[in-house]
C-alpha cells in the first residue's frame, strides 16, 4: 500500500512535466515552487492545480476522518468483547488523541484549500498572506 501511495504521489508531481504546452511553467510560477496559482488562478494548468489542492485534499481529509473513526470504533468493540476493565477516562484519552490528530491535519491543509478556492472566485490575495 505504501508503495502505491509513493507511486501515486510521484506520478501526480511529474504530470506537469508531461505536457509543457498545457502546463507551461507550472512549478516556476512563484518563488516556492508551490503551484497554487493565486495571482493568476486560471493560468496554465489551473484545472490540475485545483484538482490536486482542492479535490485530493478534500478526499484525503475524508479518508483520514473515516480511518480514525473506524479505528476508534474497532477499539471500542474490542474492549467490549474482551471485557476490558479500562475506564471511561481511558476512552476519553483515545478520543482526544484521535480528535487532535485529525484536527491538526485539517488545520494544515484547510488554509491551502481555502486560498485556492478564494482565488478561483476572483478575490485578490495579497502576497504577504502566504509569503
N, C-alpha and C positions, 0 to 999 in steps of 0.2 A: 504494500500500500504506500509506504513512504517513497519507494522508487517511482511509483505512478505520480505522486504529488510533485516530486522533483522534476520529472519529465514534463508534466503539465506546466509547471512554473517556468521552466526554461523555454518551452515552446511559446508560451504567452509573451515572454520577454523578447524572443527572437523574431516574432511575427512582423514587427515593423521593419525589419531588415529585408523581408522577402519582396516587398513592393515599394521601391523608392518613389515611384510616380504617385501612388496614393498617400503614403505616409510622409513623404518629404523629409524634413529634418526633425523627425518625431521626438527623439530624445534630446536634441540640441536646441529645443525651443526656449529653454530657460537655463539658468546657471546651475541648477541642482539635478539636471537630467531626470526630472520627475514630470512626465508628460500630462500634467493636469490641464494645460492649455486654458488658463484662467483669463488671460487678456484677449485671446482670440479663441473663444470656446468652440467656434465652428470652423477652425482651421483644419489643415491636412490631418487626417486620421482621427477626427473628433469622435466618430462613432465608436471606434475601437477603444479610445480613451474612456468614453462614457461607459462602455460595456465593462471594461476592467475595473474602473474606480467606483462605479455605481452598482452594476449588476453583480459582478463576482463578489464584491464586498458585502452586499446585502445577502446573497445566498450563503456566503461563508458565516455571516453572523447568525443566520437561521440554523445552519448546521451545528455551529458551536452551542447555541442555546438548546437545541434538541439533544445533542450529545450529553451535555451536562445534566439536563433534566432526566434523560434516560439513566445516567449513572446514579443520580440521586434516588430515583425510583428503585433501581436494582439494589442499592444498598439497603433501602428501607425493607424491601421484600426479603432479602437475605437475613436481615436482623430478625424480622418477624418469624421466618420459617425455622430458624435455629433457636429462637427464644433468647436472643441476646439480652444480657442484663444492662446494656448501655442505656443511659438515661436520655430524657428529652434534651438535656443540656448538651450532650454529645451530638444529637441530631441537629441542634441549632448551630453547633460549631461547623458541622459539614455544610449546612445550608449557607452559612455566612461565607465560608471559603468559596464554594461554588458560585455564589452570587457575585463576590468581588472579582473572581476570575473572569466571568462573563462581562461584568461591568467595565473592568479595565480594558478588556479587548474592545468593547464597544466605544469607549472614550477615546481610544487611539485612532480608530478608523472613521468614526462618525464625522469629525470635523472635515476630513478629506472628502468624504462623500457629499457632505452638505455644501462645501465650497464648490465642488464640481456642479452640483445641482443648481446653485445660485448663479454660477457663471453661465450655465446653459439658459437660464431665464433672462439673461442680458443685464444683470445687475453688475455695475463696475466694482471690481475688487482691488483694493489698494495693495501694492507690492509689500508694504510694511506689515500687512496682515499675515503673510506666510513666509516672508524672507528672514 
